[in-house]
Amino acid sequence: MRTYTAVVIICLMAATANAGALTGQETRSLTEQAMRLFHSEKFSDAYNTFLPYWPVPESEVQAIIYQTQGQWTTITNRFGRSIGFEYIKTQKVGQSLMKHLYIQKFTYHAIRWQFVFYKPKDKWLVNSVRFDDKVEALLE
């Protein structure tokens, strides 16, 4: 099967400030809010919810929004319309990395959303946001 993948990865830049950083529980609330917006195809609003906690230039986030919008037609043509989303789990590695996993459900298939957070000191920052159609990886 041909894989339609939109990978949105932005690595943290060195020497970023903790302004606007999150607590661990707030990361989950933020991803829930973003998933509601992704489900509604409000991509700009969804990605912009991360901006205060994502130490990357706004222009890079705008490019990610454009890329997602461009690939969404292919996704909906292949998988049908979005019918909801589901929280799967949170994984934490050590004291500095955490990932929230969701699926976005479509009429014929689902896509996997991964939100990675990094804690350089005492607050969490967005490290990456990505989606792909590799839902079988959630079963491993």
Backbone torsions as a table, in degrees:
resi	resn	phi	psi	omega
1	MET	NA	134.7	177.8
2	ARG	-70.6	131.7	-177.1
3	THR	-95.6	127.5	174.3
4	TYR	-103.0	107.3	-173.8
5	THR	-126.1	132.5	170.2
6	ALA	-116.5	112.8	-179.0
7	VAL	-105.8	124.3	-178.5
8	VAL	-121.0	100.0	-178.0
9	ILE	-125.8	124.9	172.9
10	ILE	-126.9	121.0	178.6
11	CYS	-83.9	147.8	177.1
12	LEU	-64.3	143.7	176.2
13	MET	-88.8	151.1	-179.3
14	ALA	-65.2	148.5	175.1
15	ALA	60.8	48.6	176.6
16	THR	-91.3	151.8	-179.7
17	ALA	-84.8	160.0	179.2
18	ASN	-89.5	9.7	179.9
19	ALA	-59.5	130.2	178.0
20	GLY	75.6	17.8	-178.7
21	ALA	-76.3	163.2	-171.9
22	LEU	-111.9	157.9	166.9
23	THR	-85.2	167.7	-179.9
24	GLY	-58.7	-43.8	179.7
25	GLN	-67.3	-33.6	179.5
26	GLU	-67.5	-26.9	177.9
27	THR	-63.1	-39.4	179.5
28	ARG	-67.5	-43.1	177.7
29	SER	-61.3	-40.3	179.7
30	LEU	-64.1	-42.8	-179.7
31	THR	-69.6	-34.5	175.3
32	GLU	-61.9	-45.4	178.8
33	GLN	-60.5	-45.2	179.6
34	ALA	-63.6	-41.3	-179.6
35	MET	-63.8	-37.1	175.3
36	ARG	-59.9	-40.7	-179.9
37	LEU	-72.2	-40.8	176.5
38	PHE	-60.8	-43.9	178.5
39	HIS	-58.1	-36.6	179.8
40	SER	-84.9	5.0	-178.8
41	GLU	60.8	32.3	174.7
42	LYS	-99.4	69.2	-171.8
43	PHE	-63.6	-42.7	-179.7
44	SER	-61.1	-47.7	178.6
45	ASP	-62.0	-41.1	-178.3
46	ALA	-62.2	-52.7	-179.5
47	TYR	-66.3	-34.5	-179.5
48	ASN	-68.2	-19.9	175.1
49	THR	-63.5	-25.1	-179.2
50	PHE	-84.9	-18.2	-171.5
51	LEU	-51.1	-44.4	-178.6
52	PRO	-64.3	-16.7	-174.8
53	TYR	-117.0	5.9	-174.0
54	TRP	-118.8	100.0	-174.1
55	PRO	-76.9	64.2	175.7
56	VAL	-132.6	158.3	178.0
57	PRO	-62.4	141.6	179.3
58	GLU	-58.2	-31.6	179.5
59	SER	-62.2	-33.6	176.9
60	GLU	-68.3	-39.2	178.0
61	VAL	-65.6	-39.0	177.0
62	GLN	-62.2	-36.8	177.1
63	ALA	-66.0	-38.1	177.3
64	ILE	-64.3	-42.1	178.3
65	ILE	-60.1	-46.5	-179.9
66	TYR	-61.2	-43.2	179.6
67	GLN	-63.0	-45.1	-179.9
68	THR	-62.4	-46.2	179.1
69	GLN	-59.6	-39.8	-179.7
70	GLY	-65.9	-34.3	-178.4
71	GLN	-87.6	-15.4	-173.6
72	TRP	-66.2	-33.7	177.8
73	THR	-61.6	-43.2	177.6
74	THR	-62.1	-43.2	-179.5
75	ILE	-62.5	-49.5	-177.4
76	THR	-70.4	-31.6	175.1
77	ASN	-64.8	-36.4	-177.4
78	ARG	-84.1	-43.1	-170.1
79	PHE	-104.4	-9.8	-176.6
80	GLY	92.6	-168.0	-177.7
81	ARG	-85.1	155.9	177.8
82	SER	-70.9	129.0	-179.3
83	ILE	-116.6	4.8	177.7
84	GLY	148.7	-173.6	176.6
85	PHE	-146.7	162.7	-177.4
86	GLU	-142.9	131.1	172.4
87	TYR	-71.2	133.5	-180.0
88	ILE	-103.1	-59.4	-178.6
89	LYS	-170.8	168.7	172.8
90	THR	-118.5	133.2	175.5
91	GLN	-116.1	136.2	177.2
92	LYS	-127.5	133.0	178.7
93	VAL	-119.4	118.6	-177.6
94	GLY	62.2	-149.1	-179.9
95	GLN	-105.3	-0.9	-169.5
96	SER	-120.6	-8.2	-179.2
97	LEU	-130.4	136.9	178.4
98	MET	-144.9	141.9	179.6
99	LYS	-132.9	131.2	172.6
100	HIS	-103.4	130.2	-179.5
101	LEU	-113.2	136.5	177.4
102	TYR	-135.7	162.4	163.6
103	ILE	-119.0	145.0	170.2
104	GLN	-105.6	122.2	-174.3
105	LYS	-91.7	133.8	176.0
106	PHE	-119.4	173.2	-177.6
107	THR	-56.6	-39.6	-173.4
108	TYR	-117.3	-7.2	-174.9
109	HIS	-164.9	175.4	176.1
110	ALA	-128.7	158.3	170.7
111	ILE	-119.5	154.5	-178.6
112	ARG	-100.1	131.4	173.9
113	TRP	-110.8	134.5	178.1
114	GLN	-126.7	126.6	178.5
115	PHE	-119.4	112.7	-177.7
116	VAL	-104.9	135.4	178.5
117	PHE	-121.9	147.2	-179.1
118	TYR	-125.5	136.5	179.0
119	LYS	-116.4	97.9	-179.4
120	PRO	-70.8	-32.2	179.1
121	LYS	-135.8	-92.7	-175.5
122	ASP	-119.4	-0.5	179.6
123	LYS	-130.9	151.9	-178.4
124	TRP	-90.3	140.9	175.5
125	LEU	-122.2	151.4	174.9
126	VAL	-69.9	128.7	177.5
127	ASN	-103.7	-43.7	178.3
128	SER	-158.0	154.2	174.8
129	VAL	-132.4	127.2	-178.6
130	ARG	-147.8	152.5	170.7
131	PHE	-138.0	152.1	176.8
132	ASP	-158.7	177.7	-178.9
133	ASP	-103.1	21.7	-177.7
134	LYS	-90.0	57.9	-177.9
135	VAL	-67.0	-25.6	179.4
136	GLU	-62.2	-24.6	177.8
137	ALA	-63.5	-24.0	178.3
138	LEU	-70.4	-17.3	-177.8
139	LEU	-91.3	-2.8	-178.4
140	GLU	-83.9	NA	NA
